[in-house]
Amino acid sequence: MTAAWPTVADRVIAIFKSVTNALVFDGPPVTSSAPPDYVTVGYVEDDAAGSYVVEAVYDGTQLLETGTVVAQVVTQSGDTKVAALRARAFAIADAFADVVRADRTLGVLSADATTSLSTEIATIQNSKGSAQSLVCTLSYSTRY
């Protein structure tokens, strides 16, 4: 088996698409418009898409993969009201977290898999208005 990372990234994309009407991008946002809400999976500007490490366990007949998949939830508007943006961003991130908590295997990892989530929060205000950014890191461990 090759790395689980691509399968996990694909599953993260599918989960986000199932819990939000925001545009969900596999990688960087590719659009000529500035959508008010969007999610990137495997892409955060000036940062890694995630990572993974594979090591042999037991007698070498099994592999243990530990990795991360990074996604960024962005909500933005042309005004300076941050509270509404924050509420929209957290609603998307919370819906994603609910699915992950409900099935730690994400439907694609081994039965003994573990997952966890961490989030970095940034609020941006500039001449174009305001934006709320949540960088969500899904960490996983699986055997194959």
C-alpha positions in Angstrom: 0.0 0.0 0.0 1.2 3.5 -0.7 0.8 6.3 1.8 -2.6 6.9 3.3 -2.1 10.7 3.1 -3.8 11.2 -0.4 -6.8 9.1 0.7 -7.1 11.1 3.9 -6.9 14.4 2.0 -9.6 13.2 -0.4 -11.8 12.3 2.5 -11.2 15.7 4.2 -12.4 17.3 0.9 -15.5 15.1 0.8 -16.3 15.9 4.4 -16.0 19.7 3.9 -18.2 19.5 0.8 -20.8 17.6 2.8 -21.0 20.1 5.6 -20.9 23.4 3.9 -22.1 25.3 0.9 -18.8 27.2 0.7 -16.5 26.5 -2.2 -14.1 23.7 -1.3 -10.8 23.6 -3.2 -8.3 20.7 -3.5 -5.2 22.9 -3.1 -5.1 26.6 -3.7 -8.3 28.6 -4.5 -8.7 28.7 -8.3 -11.3 31.3 -9.1 -11.3 34.8 -10.6 -13.9 35.9 -8.1 -13.5 36.4 -4.4 -16.0 34.0 -2.8 -17.3 35.1 0.6 -16.6 31.7 2.1 -14.2 29.0 1.0 -12.1 26.1 2.2 -8.7 24.9 0.9 -7.5 21.4 1.6 -3.9 20.6 1.4 -3.0 24.3 0.9 -2.3 27.2 3.2 -0.3 30.0 1.7 3.4 29.9 2.7 2.9 26.6 4.6 3.0 22.9 4.0 -0.1 20.9 2.8 0.5 18.5 5.6 3.0 15.7 6.3 3.3 12.0 7.0 5.8 9.5 8.4 5.7 5.8 7.8 7.5 3.3 10.0 7.6 -0.5 10.2 6.1 -2.0 13.3 6.1 -5.5 14.9 8.2 -7.7 12.7 8.0 -5.4 9.7 4.8 -6.9 8.3 2.8 -3.8 9.3 3.4 -0.1 8.7 2.3 2.7 11.0 1.6 6.0 9.3 1.3 9.2 11.3 0.4 12.3 9.4 -1.4 15.7 9.1 -3.7 17.2 6.5 -4.0 21.0 6.6 -7.2 22.8 5.6 -8.0 26.5 5.7 -11.5 27.9 6.3 -11.8 31.5 5.1 -14.8 33.8 5.4 -14.6 37.4 4.2 -16.6 40.5 3.4 -16.1 44.0 2.3 -16.9 45.5 5.7 -15.2 45.6 9.0 -17.7 43.5 11.1 -15.7 40.5 12.3 -18.3 38.8 14.5 -20.5 37.5 11.6 -17.4 36.3 9.8 -16.2 34.5 12.9 -19.6 32.8 13.3 -19.6 31.6 9.7 -16.0 30.3 9.9 -16.6 28.5 13.2 -19.8 27.0 11.9 -17.9 25.4 9.0 -15.0 24.2 11.2 -17.4 22.9 13.9 -19.4 20.9 11.3 -16.2 19.3 10.0 -15.1 18.5 13.6 -18.4 16.9 14.4 -17.9 14.4 11.5 -14.4 13.6 12.5 -15.4 13.1 16.1 -18.2 10.8 15.0 -15.9 8.5 13.1 -12.2 8.6 14.0 -11.4 6.3 11.0 -13.0 8.9 8.6 -14.3 5.8 6.8 -10.9 5.2 5.2 -8.4 4.5 8.1 -7.7 1.3 10.0 -10.1 0.3 12.8 -7.5 1.3 15.4 -6.8 4.7 13.8 -6.7 7.8 15.9 -7.5 11.4 14.7 -7.3 14.8 16.4 -7.9 18.3 15.3 -6.1 21.6 16.1 -6.9 25.0 14.8 -5.0 28.3 14.3 -7.2 31.4 14.2 -6.4 34.7 12.4 -8.6 37.8 11.9 -7.6 40.1 9.1 -8.7 43.6 8.4 -7.3 45.7 5.5 -8.6 48.1 2.8 -10.6 45.3 1.2 -12.5 44.6 4.4 -12.3 41.8 6.9 -11.6 38.1 6.8 -11.6 35.3 9.4 -9.1 32.4 8.8 -9.1 29.1 10.6 -6.2 26.8 9.7 -7.5 23.3 10.7 -4.9 20.5 11.1 -6.2 17.0 11.1 -3.7 14.6 12.7 -4.1 10.9 12.1 -2.4 7.6 12.9 -3.2 4.4 11.0 -1.8 0.9 10.4 -1.6 -1.0 7.2 
